[in-house]
């Protein structure tokens, strides 16, 4: 059941990690914060038993997910050549998880994150939480414009710490 107030339920949540790849490191605004918060979310996913779906945008050109984020064998990483994470393979995998809430983080906010979020919201059966301190773009204004657009479209915005405390339900 979709929450109108944006209260995520642990058992109904999946994390989506979008394209935090090596090639983007020198280009992305505030990449260090994004890296730290992504590490926190991936580590928390293991403790809270939240499935993670990760993508890499054309890894042949852009490299793999940065080594600071310990992906391990438990996190599927899907190759993609379109902007949205919602490739056929990701969509099929997400459906097998039977979740109705996505916590979305990664890069770039105004391109891949935006298109992923809009595609998920268009489904009508998924609530999307955008992690404000864990999304970025090359230019700060692109990030801010995309976040505004996604809020108007129906995404909920939170911080890394805020979403984790909500999921823990304490």
Chimera marker file (.cmm) of the C-alpha trace (Angstrom):
<marker_set name="trace">
<marker id="1" x="0.000" y="0.000" z="0.000" r="1" g="1" b="0" radius="0.5"/>
<marker id="2" x="1.359" y="3.402" z="-1.045" r="1" g="1" b="0" radius="0.5"/>
<marker id="3" x="1.904" y="5.857" z="1.797" r="1" g="1" b="0" radius="0.5"/>
<marker id="4" x="0.449" y="9.288" z="1.097" r="1" g="1" b="0" radius="0.5"/>
<marker id="5" x="2.628" y="10.845" z="3.797" r="1" g="1" b="0" radius="0.5"/>
<marker id="6" x="5.837" y="9.133" z="2.749" r="1" g="1" b="0" radius="0.5"/>
<marker id="7" x="6.424" y="6.924" z="5.740" r="1" g="1" b="0" radius="0.5"/>
<marker id="8" x="8.629" y="4.080" z="4.490" r="1" g="1" b="0" radius="0.5"/>
<marker id="9" x="8.062" y="0.582" z="5.833" r="1" g="1" b="0" radius="0.5"/>
<marker id="10" x="11.203" y="-1.486" z="6.244" r="1" g="1" b="0" radius="0.5"/>
<marker id="11" x="9.727" y="-4.713" z="4.868" r="1" g="1" b="0" radius="0.5"/>
<marker id="12" x="8.457" y="-2.910" z="1.744" r="1" g="1" b="0" radius="0.5"/>
<marker id="13" x="11.639" y="-1.018" z="0.857" r="1" g="1" b="0" radius="0.5"/>
<marker id="14" x="14.394" y="-1.514" z="-1.704" r="1" g="1" b="0" radius="0.5"/>
<marker id="15" x="17.439" y="0.716" z="-2.278" r="1" g="1" b="0" radius="0.5"/>
<marker id="16" x="18.367" y="1.821" z="-5.811" r="1" g="1" b="0" radius="0.5"/>
<marker id="17" x="22.013" y="2.868" z="-6.294" r="1" g="1" b="0" radius="0.5"/>
<marker id="18" x="22.388" y="4.730" z="-9.587" r="1" g="1" b="0" radius="0.5"/>
<marker id="19" x="25.707" y="4.896" z="-11.470" r="1" g="1" b="0" radius="0.5"/>
<marker id="20" x="28.184" y="5.976" z="-8.774" r="1" g="1" b="0" radius="0.5"/>
<marker id="21" x="31.098" y="5.156" z="-11.059" r="1" g="1" b="0" radius="0.5"/>
<marker id="22" x="34.795" y="5.931" z="-11.126" r="1" g="1" b="0" radius="0.5"/>
<marker id="23" x="34.771" y="8.092" z="-14.264" r="1" g="1" b="0" radius="0.5"/>
<marker id="24" x="32.396" y="10.561" z="-12.628" r="1" g="1" b="0" radius="0.5"/>
<marker id="25" x="34.548" y="11.097" z="-9.512" r="1" g="1" b="0" radius="0.5"/>
<marker id="26" x="36.310" y="14.314" z="-10.650" r="1" g="1" b="0" radius="0.5"/>
<marker id="27" x="33.188" y="15.710" z="-12.313" r="1" g="1" b="0" radius="0.5"/>
<marker id="28" x="30.428" y="15.468" z="-9.730" r="1" g="1" b="0" radius="0.5"/>
<marker id="29" x="29.691" y="18.280" z="-7.282" r="1" g="1" b="0" radius="0.5"/>
<marker id="30" x="30.303" y="17.195" z="-3.672" r="1" g="1" b="0" radius="0.5"/>
<marker id="31" x="31.332" y="13.661" z="-4.666" r="1" g="1" b="0" radius="0.5"/>
<marker id="32" x="32.959" y="12.984" z="-1.274" r="1" g="1" b="0" radius="0.5"/>
<marker id="33" x="29.677" y="13.465" z="0.611" r="1" g="1" b="0" radius="0.5"/>
<marker id="34" x="27.835" y="11.361" z="-1.942" r="1" g="1" b="0" radius="0.5"/>
<marker id="35" x="30.424" y="8.593" z="-1.483" r="1" g="1" b="0" radius="0.5"/>
<marker id="36" x="30.245" y="8.639" z="2.310" r="1" g="1" b="0" radius="0.5"/>
<marker id="37" x="26.444" y="8.589" z="2.372" r="1" g="1" b="0" radius="0.5"/>
<marker id="38" x="26.280" y="5.843" z="-0.244" r="1" g="1" b="0" radius="0.5"/>
<marker id="39" x="28.604" y="3.737" z="1.912" r="1" g="1" b="0" radius="0.5"/>
<marker id="40" x="26.330" y="4.328" z="4.887" r="1" g="1" b="0" radius="0.5"/>
<marker id="41" x="23.223" y="3.315" z="2.945" r="1" g="1" b="0" radius="0.5"/>
<marker id="42" x="24.790" y="0.161" z="1.490" r="1" g="1" b="0" radius="0.5"/>
<marker id="43" x="26.141" y="-0.883" z="4.905" r="1" g="1" b="0" radius="0.5"/>
<marker id="44" x="22.754" y="-0.192" z="6.504" r="1" g="1" b="0" radius="0.5"/>
<marker id="45" x="21.029" y="-2.240" z="3.815" r="1" g="1" b="0" radius="0.5"/>
<marker id="46" x="22.885" y="-5.306" z="5.020" r="1" g="1" b="0" radius="0.5"/>
<marker id="47" x="22.093" y="-4.667" z="8.679" r="1" g="1" b="0" radius="0.5"/>
<marker id="48" x="18.426" y="-3.945" z="7.972" r="1" g="1" b="0" radius="0.5"/>
<marker id="49" x="18.130" y="-6.647" z="5.280" r="1" g="1" b="0" radius="0.5"/>
<marker id="50" x="17.041" y="-4.184" z="2.595" r="1" g="1" b="0" radius="0.5"/>
<marker id="51" x="17.682" y="-5.365" z="-0.964" r="1" g="1" b="0" radius="0.5"/>
<marker id="52" x="19.847" y="-3.113" z="-3.133" r="1" g="1" b="0" radius="0.5"/>
<marker id="53" x="19.673" y="-2.817" z="-6.893" r="1" g="1" b="0" radius="0.5"/>
<marker id="54" x="22.655" y="-1.061" z="-8.473" r="1" g="1" b="0" radius="0.5"/>
<marker id="55" x="23.368" y="0.068" z="-12.005" r="1" g="1" b="0" radius="0.5"/>
<marker id="56" x="26.400" y="1.079" z="-13.990" r="1" g="1" b="0" radius="0.5"/>
<marker id="57" x="26.032" y="3.315" z="-17.018" r="1" g="1" b="0" radius="0.5"/>
<marker id="58" x="28.030" y="1.734" z="-19.855" r="1" g="1" b="0" radius="0.5"/>
<marker id="59" x="30.861" y="0.478" z="-17.627" r="1" g="1" b="0" radius="0.5"/>
<marker id="60" x="33.159" y="-0.032" z="-20.617" r="1" g="1" b="0" radius="0.5"/>
<marker id="61" x="33.457" y="3.752" z="-20.885" r="1" g="1" b="0" radius="0.5"/>
<marker id="62" x="32.684" y="4.938" z="-17.344" r="1" g="1" b="0" radius="0.5"/>
<marker id="63" x="34.174" y="2.200" z="-15.179" r="1" g="1" b="0" radius="0.5"/>
<marker id="64" x="32.580" y="0.367" z="-12.310" r="1" g="1" b="0" radius="0.5"/>
<marker id="65" x="30.981" y="1.484" z="-9.071" r="1" g="1" b="0" radius="0.5"/>
<marker id="66" x="33.631" y="3.157" z="-6.928" r="1" g="1" b="0" radius="0.5"/>
<marker id="67" x="35.563" y="0.778" z="-4.653" r="1" g="1" b="0" radius="0.5"/>
<marker id="68" x="34.670" y="2.707" z="-1.487" r="1" g="1" b="0" radius="0.5"/>
<marker id="69" x="31.155" y="1.312" z="-1.810" r="1" g="1" b="0" radius="0.5"/>
<marker id="70" x="31.566" y="-2.358" z="-0.942" r="1" g="1" b="0" radius="0.5"/>
<marker id="71" x="29.125" y="-4.047" z="-3.275" r="1" g="1" b="0" radius="0.5"/>
<marker id="72" x="29.869" y="-7.659" z="-2.443" r="1" g="1" b="0" radius="0.5"/>
<marker id="73" x="28.197" y="-10.686" z="-3.980" r="1" g="1" b="0" radius="0.5"/>
<marker id="74" x="24.834" y="-9.902" z="-2.384" r="1" g="1" b="0" radius="0.5"/>
<marker id="75" x="24.097" y="-6.803" z="-4.480" r="1" g="1" b="0" radius="0.5"/>
<marker id="76" x="23.193" y="-7.262" z="-8.130" r="1" g="1" b="0" radius="0.5"/>
<marker id="77" x="24.768" y="-4.703" z="-10.456" r="1" g="1" b="0" radius="0.5"/>
<marker id="78" x="23.025" y="-4.199" z="-13.782" r="1" g="1" b="0" radius="0.5"/>
<marker id="79" x="24.695" y="-2.715" z="-16.847" r="1" g="1" b="0" radius="0.5"/>
<marker id="80" x="22.650" y="-0.095" z="-18.667" r="1" g="1" b="0" radius="0.5"/>
<marker id="81" x="22.934" y="2.013" z="-21.782" r="1" g="1" b="0" radius="0.5"/>
<marker id="82" x="19.887" y="4.213" z="-21.234" r="1" g="1" b="0" radius="0.5"/>
<marker id="83" x="19.507" y="6.904" z="-18.610" r="1" g="1" b="0" radius="0.5"/>
<marker id="84" x="16.779" y="5.388" z="-16.440" r="1" g="1" b="0" radius="0.5"/>
<marker id="85" x="17.738" y="2.496" z="-14.201" r="1" g="1" b="0" radius="0.5"/>
<marker id="86" x="14.511" y="0.794" z="-15.231" r="1" g="1" b="0" radius="0.5"/>
<marker id="87" x="15.920" y="-1.494" z="-17.869" r="1" g="1" b="0" radius="0.5"/>
<marker id="88" x="14.058" y="-4.687" z="-18.602" r="1" g="1" b="0" radius="0.5"/>
<marker id="89" x="16.416" y="-6.644" z="-16.311" r="1" g="1" b="0" radius="0.5"/>
<marker id="90" x="16.100" y="-4.189" z="-13.421" r="1" g="1" b="0" radius="0.5"/>
<marker id="91" x="12.323" y="-4.046" z="-13.784" r="1" g="1" b="0" radius="0.5"/>
<marker id="92" x="12.072" y="-7.843" z="-13.724" r="1" g="1" b="0" radius="0.5"/>
<marker id="93" x="14.374" y="-8.106" z="-10.702" r="1" g="1" b="0" radius="0.5"/>
<marker id="94" x="12.501" y="-5.366" z="-8.833" r="1" g="1" b="0" radius="0.5"/>
<marker id="95" x="9.195" y="-7.152" z="-9.436" r="1" g="1" b="0" radius="0.5"/>
<marker id="96" x="10.570" y="-10.326" z="-7.840" r="1" g="1" b="0" radius="0.5"/>
<marker id="97" x="11.329" y="-8.352" z="-4.653" r="1" g="1" b="0" radius="0.5"/>
<marker id="98" x="7.656" y="-7.460" z="-4.154" r="1" g="1" b="0" radius="0.5"/>
<marker id="99" x="8.442" y="-3.998" z="-2.737" r="1" g="1" b="0" radius="0.5"/>
<marker id="100" x="6.453" y="-0.787" z="-3.096" r="1" g="1" b="0" radius="0.5"/>
<marker id="101" x="9.001" y="1.716" z="-1.779" r="1" g="1" b="0" radius="0.5"/>
<marker id="102" x="12.282" y="2.741" z="-3.389" r="1" g="1" b="0" radius="0.5"/>
<marker id="103" x="15.031" y="4.755" z="-1.726" r="1" g="1" b="0" radius="0.5"/>
<marker id="104" x="16.898" y="6.275" z="-4.663" r="1" g="1" b="0" radius="0.5"/>
<marker id="105" x="20.422" y="7.689" z="-4.619" r="1" g="1" b="0" radius="0.5"/>
<marker id="106" x="23.298" y="8.267" z="-7.035" r="1" g="1" b="0" radius="0.5"/>
<marker id="107" x="24.170" y="10.357" z="-10.072" r="1" g="1" b="0" radius="0.5"/>
<marker id="108" x="23.367" y="12.393" z="-12.030" r="1" g="1" b="0" radius="0.5"/>
<marker id="109" x="20.327" y="13.915" z="-10.358" r="1" g="1" b="0" radius="0.5"/>
<marker id="110" x="19.020" y="15.706" z="-13.447" r="1" g="1" b="0" radius="0.5"/>
<marker id="111" x="19.553" y="12.771" z="-15.811" r="1" g="1" b="0" radius="0.5"/>
<marker id="112" x="19.583" y="9.150" z="-14.617" r="1" g="1" b="0" radius="0.5"/>
<marker id="113" x="18.139" y="9.734" z="-11.135" r="1" g="1" b="0" radius="0.5"/>
<marker id="114" x="15.392" y="11.973" z="-12.516" r="1" g="1" b="0" radius="0.5"/>
<marker id="115" x="14.374" y="9.555" z="-15.257" r="1" g="1" b="0" radius="0.5"/>
<marker id="116" x="14.455" y="6.568" z="-12.891" r="1" g="1" b="0" radius="0.5"/>
<marker id="117" x="12.317" y="8.366" z="-10.340" r="1" g="1" b="0" radius="0.5"/>
<marker id="118" x="9.762" y="9.549" z="-12.893" r="1" g="1" b="0" radius="0.5"/>
<marker id="119" x="9.482" y="6.082" z="-14.402" r="1" g="1" b="0" radius="0.5"/>
<marker id="120" x="8.905" y="4.542" z="-10.975" r="1" g="1" b="0" radius="0.5"/>
<marker id="121" x="6.322" y="7.185" z="-10.043" r="1" g="1" b="0" radius="0.5"/>
<marker id="122" x="4.484" y="6.698" z="-13.336" r="1" g="1" b="0" radius="0.5"/>
<marker id="123" x="3.879" y="3.076" z="-12.377" r="1" g="1" b="0" radius="0.5"/>
<marker id="124" x="1.483" y="4.337" z="-9.716" r="1" g="1" b="0" radius="0.5"/>
<marker id="125" x="2.296" y="1.538" z="-7.273" r="1" g="1" b="0" radius="0.5"/>
<marker id="126" x="5.701" y="2.704" z="-6.004" r="1" g="1" b="0" radius="0.5"/>
<marker id="127" x="6.637" y="5.411" z="-3.515" r="1" g="1" b="0" radius="0.5"/>
<marker id="128" x="10.042" y="6.979" z="-4.164" r="1" g="1" b="0" radius="0.5"/>
<marker id="129" x="12.274" y="8.553" z="-1.527" r="1" g="1" b="0" radius="0.5"/>
<marker id="130" x="15.111" y="10.653" z="-2.927" r="1" g="1" b="0" radius="0.5"/>
<marker id="131" x="18.112" y="10.942" z="-0.604" r="1" g="1" b="0" radius="0.5"/>
<marker id="132" x="18.985" y="14.664" z="-0.808" r="1" g="1" b="0" radius="0.5"/>
<marker id="133" x="22.536" y="14.346" z="0.557" r="1" g="1" b="0" radius="0.5"/>
<marker id="134" x="23.225" y="11.315" z="-1.619" r="1" g="1" b="0" radius="0.5"/>
<marker id="135" x="22.384" y="12.605" z="-5.109" r="1" g="1" b="0" radius="0.5"/>
<marker id="136" x="24.408" y="14.991" z="-7.204" r="1" g="1" b="0" radius="0.5"/>
<marker id="137" x="25.233" y="16.290" z="-10.663" r="1" g="1" b="0" radius="0.5"/>
<marker id="138" x="28.171" y="18.012" z="-12.270" r="1" g="1" b="0" radius="0.5"/>
<marker id="139" x="26.540" y="21.388" z="-11.682" r="1" g="1" b="0" radius="0.5"/>
<marker id="140" x="24.830" y="22.249" z="-8.438" r="1" g="1" b="0" radius="0.5"/>
<marker id="141" x="21.929" y="24.107" z="-10.085" r="1" g="1" b="0" radius="0.5"/>
<marker id="142" x="21.094" y="21.024" z="-12.207" r="1" g="1" b="0" radius="0.5"/>
<marker id="143" x="20.830" y="18.993" z="-9.001" r="1" g="1" b="0" radius="0.5"/>
<marker id="144" x="18.559" y="21.522" z="-7.298" r="1" g="1" b="0" radius="0.5"/>
<marker id="145" x="16.280" y="21.908" z="-10.322" r="1" g="1" b="0" radius="0.5"/>
<marker id="146" x="15.908" y="18.133" z="-10.606" r="1" g="1" b="0" radius="0.5"/>
<marker id="147" x="15.080" y="17.749" z="-6.912" r="1" g="1" b="0" radius="0.5"/>
<marker id="148" x="12.385" y="20.445" z="-7.216" r="1" g="1" b="0" radius="0.5"/>
<marker id="149" x="10.962" y="18.705" z="-10.286" r="1" g="1" b="0" radius="0.5"/>
<marker id="150" x="10.862" y="15.328" z="-8.529" r="1" g="1" b="0" radius="0.5"/>
<marker id="151" x="9.131" y="16.725" z="-5.449" r="1" g="1" b="0" radius="0.5"/>
<marker id="152" x="6.439" y="18.239" z="-7.695" r="1" g="1" b="0" radius="0.5"/>
<marker id="153" x="6.083" y="14.839" z="-9.388" r="1" g="1" b="0" radius="0.5"/>
<marker id="154" x="5.467" y="13.134" z="-6.045" r="1" g="1" b="0" radius="0.5"/>
<marker id="155" x="8.826" y="11.961" z="-4.716" r="1" g="1" b="0" radius="0.5"/>
<marker id="156" x="9.628" y="12.378" z="-1.046" r="1" g="1" b="0" radius="0.5"/>
<marker id="157" x="12.966" y="13.939" z="-0.146" r="1" g="1" b="0" radius="0.5"/>
<marker id="158" x="14.944" y="12.993" z="2.921" r="1" g="1" b="0" radius="0.5"/>
<marker id="159" x="18.496" y="12.807" z="4.223" r="1" g="1" b="0" radius="0.5"/>
<marker id="160" x="20.599" y="9.683" z="4.658" r="1" g="1" b="0" radius="0.5"/>
<marker id="161" x="20.172" y="9.756" z="8.417" r="1" g="1" b="0" radius="0.5"/>
<marker id="162" x="16.497" y="10.696" z="8.236" r="1" g="1" b="0" radius="0.5"/>
<marker id="163" x="15.520" y="7.835" z="5.940" r="1" g="1" b="0" radius="0.5"/>
<marker id="164" x="17.455" y="5.300" z="8.022" r="1" g="1" b="0" radius="0.5"/>
<marker id="165" x="15.812" y="6.410" z="11.274" r="1" g="1" b="0" radius="0.5"/>
<marker id="166" x="12.395" y="6.209" z="9.596" r="1" g="1" b="0" radius="0.5"/>
<marker id="167" x="13.130" y="2.716" z="8.313" r="1" g="1" b="0" radius="0.5"/>
<marker id="168" x="14.243" y="1.570" z="11.754" r="1" g="1" b="0" radius="0.5"/>
<marker id="169" x="10.912" y="2.784" z="13.110" r="1" g="1" b="0" radius="0.5"/>
<marker id="170" x="12.348" y="3.846" z="16.453" r="1" g="1" b="0" radius="0.5"/>
<link id1="1" id2="2" r="1" g="1" b="0" radius="0.2"/>
<link id1="2" id2="3" r="1" g="1" b="0" radius="0.2"/>
<link id1="3" id2="4" r="1" g="1" b="0" radius="0.2"/>
<link id1="4" id2="5" r="1" g="1" b="0" radius="0.2"/>
<link id1="5" id2="6" r="1" g="1" b="0" radius="0.2"/>
<link id1="6" id2="7" r="1" g="1" b="0" radius="0.2"/>
<link id1="7" id2="8" r="1" g="1" b="0" radius="0.2"/>
<link id1="8" id2="9" r="1" g="1" b="0" radius="0.2"/>
<link id1="9" id2="10" r="1" g="1" b="0" radius="0.2"/>
<link id1="10" id2="11" r="1" g="1" b="0" radius="0.2"/>
<link id1="11" id2="12" r="1" g="1" b="0" radius="0.2"/>
<link id1="12" id2="13" r="1" g="1" b="0" radius="0.2"/>
<link id1="13" id2="14" r="1" g="1" b="0" radius="0.2"/>
<link id1="14" id2="15" r="1" g="1" b="0" radius="0.2"/>
<link id1="15" id2="16" r="1" g="1" b="0" radius="0.2"/>
<link id1="16" id2="17" r="1" g="1" b="0" radius="0.2"/>
<link id1="17" id2="18" r="1" g="1" b="0" radius="0.2"/>
<link id1="18" id2="19" r="1" g="1" b="0" radius="0.2"/>
<link id1="19" id2="20" r="1" g="1" b="0" radius="0.2"/>
<link id1="20" id2="21" r="1" g="1" b="0" radius="0.2"/>
<link id1="21" id2="22" r="1" g="1" b="0" radius="0.2"/>
<link id1="22" id2="23" r="1" g="1" b="0" radius="0.2"/>
<link id1="23" id2="24" r="1" g="1" b="0" radius="0.2"/>
<link id1="24" id2="25" r="1" g="1" b="0" radius="0.2"/>
<link id1="25" id2="26" r="1" g="1" b="0" radius="0.2"/>
<link id1="26" id2="27" r="1" g="1" b="0" radius="0.2"/>
<link id1="27" id2="28" r="1" g="1" b="0" radius="0.2"/>
<link id1="28" id2="29" r="1" g="1" b="0" radius="0.2"/>
<link id1="29" id2="30" r="1" g="1" b="0" radius="0.2"/>
<link id1="30" id2="31" r="1" g="1" b="0" radius="0.2"/>
<link id1="31" id2="32" r="1" g="1" b="0" radius="0.2"/>
<link id1="32" id2="33" r="1" g="1" b="0" radius="0.2"/>
<link id1="33" id2="34" r="1" g="1" b="0" radius="0.2"/>
<link id1="34" id2="35" r="1" g="1" b="0" radius="0.2"/>
<link id1="35" id2="36" r="1" g="1" b="0" radius="0.2"/>
<link id1="36" id2="37" r="1" g="1" b="0" radius="0.2"/>
<link id1="37" id2="38" r="1" g="1" b="0" radius="0.2"/>
<link id1="38" id2="39" r="1" g="1" b="0" radius="0.2"/>
<link id1="39" id2="40" r="1" g="1" b="0" radius="0.2"/>
<link id1="40" id2="41" r="1" g="1" b="0" radius="0.2"/>
<link id1="41" id2="42" r="1" g="1" b="0" radius="0.2"/>
<link id1="42" id2="43" r="1" g="1" b="0" radius="0.2"/>
<link id1="43" id2="44" r="1" g="1" b="0" radius="0.2"/>
<link id1="44" id2="45" r="1" g="1" b="0" radius="0.2"/>
<link id1="45" id2="46" r="1" g="1" b="0" radius="0.2"/>
<link id1="46" id2="47" r="1" g="1" b="0" radius="0.2"/>
<link id1="47" id2="48" r="1" g="1" b="0" radius="0.2"/>
<link id1="48" id2="49" r="1" g="1" b="0" radius="0.2"/>
<link id1="49" id2="50" r="1" g="1" b="0" radius="0.2"/>
<link id1="50" id2="51" r="1" g="1" b="0" radius="0.2"/>
<link id1="51" id2="52" r="1" g="1" b="0" radius="0.2"/>
<link id1="52" id2="53" r="1" g="1" b="0" radius="0.2"/>
<link id1="53" id2="54" r="1" g="1" b="0" radius="0.2"/>
<link id1="54" id2="55" r="1" g="1" b="0" radius="0.2"/>
<link id1="55" id2="56" r="1" g="1" b="0" radius="0.2"/>
<link id1="56" id2="57" r="1" g="1" b="0" radius="0.2"/>
<link id1="57" id2="58" r="1" g="1" b="0" radius="0.2"/>
<link id1="58" id2="59" r="1" g="1" b="0" radius="0.2"/>
<link id1="59" id2="60" r="1" g="1" b="0" radius="0.2"/>
<link id1="60" id2="61" r="1" g="1" b="0" radius="0.2"/>
<link id1="61" id2="62" r="1" g="1" b="0" radius="0.2"/>
<link id1="62" id2="63" r="1" g="1" b="0" radius="0.2"/>
<link id1="63" id2="64" r="1" g="1" b="0" radius="0.2"/>
<link id1="64" id2="65" r="1" g="1" b="0" radius="0.2"/>
<link id1="65" id2="66" r="1" g="1" b="0" radius="0.2"/>
<link id1="66" id2="67" r="1" g="1" b="0" radius="0.2"/>
<link id1="67" id2="68" r="1" g="1" b="0" radius="0.2"/>
<link id1="68" id2="69" r="1" g="1" b="0" radius="0.2"/>
<link id1="69" id2="70" r="1" g="1" b="0" radius="0.2"/>
<link id1="70" id2="71" r="1" g="1" b="0" radius="0.2"/>
<link id1="71" id2="72" r="1" g="1" b="0" radius="0.2"/>
<link id1="72" id2="73" r="1" g="1" b="0" radius="0.2"/>
<link id1="73" id2="74" r="1" g="1" b="0" radius="0.2"/>
<link id1="74" id2="75" r="1" g="1" b="0" radius="0.2"/>
<link id1="75" id2="76" r="1" g="1" b="0" radius="0.2"/>
<link id1="76" id2="77" r="1" g="1" b="0" radius="0.2"/>
<link id1="77" id2="78" r="1" g="1" b="0" radius="0.2"/>
<link id1="78" id2="79" r="1" g="1" b="0" radius="0.2"/>
<link id1="79" id2="80" r="1" g="1" b="0" radius="0.2"/>
<link id1="80" id2="81" r="1" g="1" b="0" radius="0.2"/>
<link id1="81" id2="82" r="1" g="1" b="0" radius="0.2"/>
<link id1="82" id2="83" r="1" g="1" b="0" radius="0.2"/>
<link id1="83" id2="84" r="1" g="1" b="0" radius="0.2"/>
<link id1="84" id2="85" r="1" g="1" b="0" radius="0.2"/>
<link id1="85" id2="86" r="1" g="1" b="0" radius="0.2"/>
<link id1="86" id2="87" r="1" g="1" b="0" radius="0.2"/>
<link id1="87" id2="88" r="1" g="1" b="0" radius="0.2"/>
<link id1="88" id2="89" r="1" g="1" b="0" radius="0.2"/>
<link id1="89" id2="90" r="1" g="1" b="0" radius="0.2"/>
<link id1="90" id2="91" r="1" g="1" b="0" radius="0.2"/>
<link id1="91" id2="92" r="1" g="1" b="0" radius="0.2"/>
<link id1="92" id2="93" r="1" g="1" b="0" radius="0.2"/>
<link id1="93" id2="94" r="1" g="1" b="0" radius="0.2"/>
<link id1="94" id2="95" r="1" g="1" b="0" radius="0.2"/>
<link id1="95" id2="96" r="1" g="1" b="0" radius="0.2"/>
<link id1="96" id2="97" r="1" g="1" b="0" radius="0.2"/>
<link id1="97" id2="98" r="1" g="1" b="0" radius="0.2"/>
<link id1="98" id2="99" r="1" g="1" b="0" radius="0.2"/>
<link id1="99" id2="100" r="1" g="1" b="0" radius="0.2"/>
<link id1="100" id2="101" r="1" g="1" b="0" radius="0.2"/>
<link id1="101" id2="102" r="1" g="1" b="0" radius="0.2"/>
<link id1="102" id2="103" r="1" g="1" b="0" radius="0.2"/>
<link id1="103" id2="104" r="1" g="1" b="0" radius="0.2"/>
<link id1="104" id2="105" r="1" g="1" b="0" radius="0.2"/>
<link id1="105" id2="106" r="1" g="1" b="0" radius="0.2"/>
<link id1="106" id2="107" r="1" g="1" b="0" radius="0.2"/>
<link id1="107" id2="108" r="1" g="1" b="0" radius="0.2"/>
<link id1="108" id2="109" r="1" g="1" b="0" radius="0.2"/>
<link id1="109" id2="110" r="1" g="1" b="0" radius="0.2"/>
<link id1="110" id2="111" r="1" g="1" b="0" radius="0.2"/>
<link id1="111" id2="112" r="1" g="1" b="0" radius="0.2"/>
<link id1="112" id2="113" r="1" g="1" b="0" radius="0.2"/>
<link id1="113" id2="114" r="1" g="1" b="0" radius="0.2"/>
<link id1="114" id2="115" r="1" g="1" b="0" radius="0.2"/>
<link id1="115" id2="116" r="1" g="1" b="0" radius="0.2"/>
<link id1="116" id2="117" r="1" g="1" b="0" radius="0.2"/>
<link id1="117" id2="118" r="1" g="1" b="0" radius="0.2"/>
<link id1="118" id2="119" r="1" g="1" b="0" radius="0.2"/>
<link id1="119" id2="120" r="1" g="1" b="0" radius="0.2"/>
<link id1="120" id2="121" r="1" g="1" b="0" radius="0.2"/>
<link id1="121" id2="122" r="1" g="1" b="0" radius="0.2"/>
<link id1="122" id2="123" r="1" g="1" b="0" radius="0.2"/>
<link id1="123" id2="124" r="1" g="1" b="0" radius="0.2"/>
<link id1="124" id2="125" r="1" g="1" b="0" radius="0.2"/>
<link id1="125" id2="126" r="1" g="1" b="0" radius="0.2"/>
<link id1="126" id2="127" r="1" g="1" b="0" radius="0.2"/>
<link id1="127" id2="128" r="1" g="1" b="0" radius="0.2"/>
<link id1="128" id2="129" r="1" g="1" b="0" radius="0.2"/>
<link id1="129" id2="130" r="1" g="1" b="0" radius="0.2"/>
<link id1="130" id2="131" r="1" g="1" b="0" radius="0.2"/>
<link id1="131" id2="132" r="1" g="1" b="0" radius="0.2"/>
<link id1="132" id2="133" r="1" g="1" b="0" radius="0.2"/>
<link id1="133" id2="134" r="1" g="1" b="0" radius="0.2"/>
<link id1="134" id2="135" r="1" g="1" b="0" radius="0.2"/>
<link id1="135" id2="136" r="1" g="1" b="0" radius="0.2"/>
<link id1="136" id2="137" r="1" g="1" b="0" radius="0.2"/>
<link id1="137" id2="138" r="1" g="1" b="0" radius="0.2"/>
<link id1="138" id2="139" r="1" g="1" b="0" radius="0.2"/>
<link id1="139" id2="140" r="1" g="1" b="0" radius="0.2"/>
<link id1="140" id2="141" r="1" g="1" b="0" radius="0.2"/>
<link id1="141" id2="142" r="1" g="1" b="0" radius="0.2"/>
<link id1="142" id2="143" r="1" g="1" b="0" radius="0.2"/>
<link id1="143" id2="144" r="1" g="1" b="0" radius="0.2"/>
<link id1="144" id2="145" r="1" g="1" b="0" radius="0.2"/>
<link id1="145" id2="146" r="1" g="1" b="0" radius="0.2"/>
<link id1="146" id2="147" r="1" g="1" b="0" radius="0.2"/>
<link id1="147" id2="148" r="1" g="1" b="0" radius="0.2"/>
<link id1="148" id2="149" r="1" g="1" b="0" radius="0.2"/>
<link id1="149" id2="150" r="1" g="1" b="0" radius="0.2"/>
<link id1="150" id2="151" r="1" g="1" b="0" radius="0.2"/>
<link id1="151" id2="152" r="1" g="1" b="0" radius="0.2"/>
<link id1="152" id2="153" r="1" g="1" b="0" radius="0.2"/>
<link id1="153" id2="154" r="1" g="1" b="0" radius="0.2"/>
<link id1="154" id2="155" r="1" g="1" b="0" radius="0.2"/>
<link id1="155" id2="156" r="1" g="1" b="0" radius="0.2"/>
<link id1="156" id2="157" r="1" g="1" b="0" radius="0.2"/>
<link id1="157" id2="158" r="1" g="1" b="0" radius="0.2"/>
<link id1="158" id2="159" r="1" g="1" b="0" radius="0.2"/>
<link id1="159" id2="160" r="1" g="1" b="0" radius="0.2"/>
<link id1="160" id2="161" r="1" g="1" b="0" radius="0.2"/>
<link id1="161" id2="162" r="1" g="1" b="0" radius="0.2"/>
<link id1="162" id2="163" r="1" g="1" b="0" radius="0.2"/>
<link id1="163" id2="164" r="1" g="1" b="0" radius="0.2"/>
<link id1="164" id2="165" r="1" g="1" b="0" radius="0.2"/>
<link id1="165" id2="166" r="1" g="1" b="0" radius="0.2"/>
<link id1="166" id2="167" r="1" g="1" b="0" radius="0.2"/>
<link id1="167" id2="168" r="1" g="1" b="0" radius="0.2"/>
<link id1="168" id2="169" r="1" g="1" b="0" radius="0.2"/>
<link id1="169" id2="170" r="1" g="1" b="0" radius="0.2"/>
</marker_set>
